[in-house]
Amino acid sequence: MKKSLGFFVRYGFKGMSRVRKNKHIISKFDDKIGIVYFGSVDQKSDDHEVIRGFTVSSTHVDNHYSVGSINGYDIALTNRTDVISQTNNSFVDYEWLVMSFKLHTKQDLPHIFIKSKQHNDKPYELLFDIFPVMQEVELGVFEEYSKDFTSRFTLFSQPTKSIEAERLLPATTARVLAAHFWPLSIEVADGVLYVYSDSNNIDMNLLDNMLKDGLWLADFLDVRAEVI
């Protein structure tokens, strides 16, 4: 009863209905691809590996947590929510669908974030509070990038790693991202690829695309890491 009341306080009737809907969709997706659905997990007490990346915090809540292995990659999936205090003492709810892929390469890749350009940047403002050294990379040192990519995405890294970041993401690959990933966002950090959606509308098509595109990019990064 206490847990149900907490869910109601946080989500309300409509929110709880959406949580149940997302559970049905994500558990069905998990069954289809053969990974294990754990439901809601407590980062402070449950025995599971926390999905990190820029959305990790001491206050986030992970619903519909799932793990497994696909095409040789250890993947994890969660519907993550968080309530973040603002500078004006107000609070804002954030929500992401996060799919992570543990890379095989042992190379030390630069921390990059590829943010989709869309009408709502608020879910990603948190990135720059957590990683204030992340700055936009001015692309074009080695080659010209297509307008399809630059109009849809912005690449961020630490200023000292901007050259490495651009080498990691050549123009031909950026063109593929522009065609297939938008409006998803991407992070590479500590040997893990994270694919993010901040849409409140979770469906099988979105999950299928995140998995397919994430596996493709993980494989590309593993190969690319050995030649740059």
Phi, psi and omega in degrees: 000318180297319180294318180297318179298318179298319177298317181295316180300320185280319189253334187073178182297312181296319180295319179294324176297320179292322177300316179294320178297315180297323177300315180298314183293312185291320179294325176294318176298316179301316179298321183295319184263352174086035173247169190260129179266126180251348183079212180283136180234149179259116183295341183269341185227331183289147181272083178209161179274120184290133171287122187262232187081183187290343182276352181290140178203177178279353185240358183291157176237129180254112173258150174059042179290132182218147178219158178174191180229129180228127178053035178085000180254132171285121181238156175219152184221139175207153170258100190259134174236155178204150175245116188248131176285141180258170182295338179267016178071012173270173180234142180234134176277133175241149178215137178222150163258121186240129174236125183246149180228119179281117183287156180272331185299146175261001178291150181273093182281149178292149174287118179232154173226126179250102187266129175288141176271119181207182188291336185241104179266353187302320180299344183250357175298330179302328181306318187277347170282322182281320182237074184295344180277352179287125181227159180296136178271126176278099184289154176120008179295319185253328183201165180273137180260145184293151177295332177304319180284309186293337178277343184250338185222154170234132180263130178239146172200177171291141182307324180287349182247011186296322179294316178298321180297317180291323176295325181291333185237079180294164186299324180296321178289321178300325178295322177294317179300317180299323183282329191241337189264329184299136010262026176289156173243162191223140173226142171237120183206130173054042175078016180230138172262130177244132174246128187242140165235135176252018177284140176280350182259094179269128175217175183296324180297317178298313180296317178299317181293319179298320180291310183298311182291322179295318178297319178298313183291322178300316178296318178300314183296321178298318180288314183298323182300333183274352185242349181268000000 
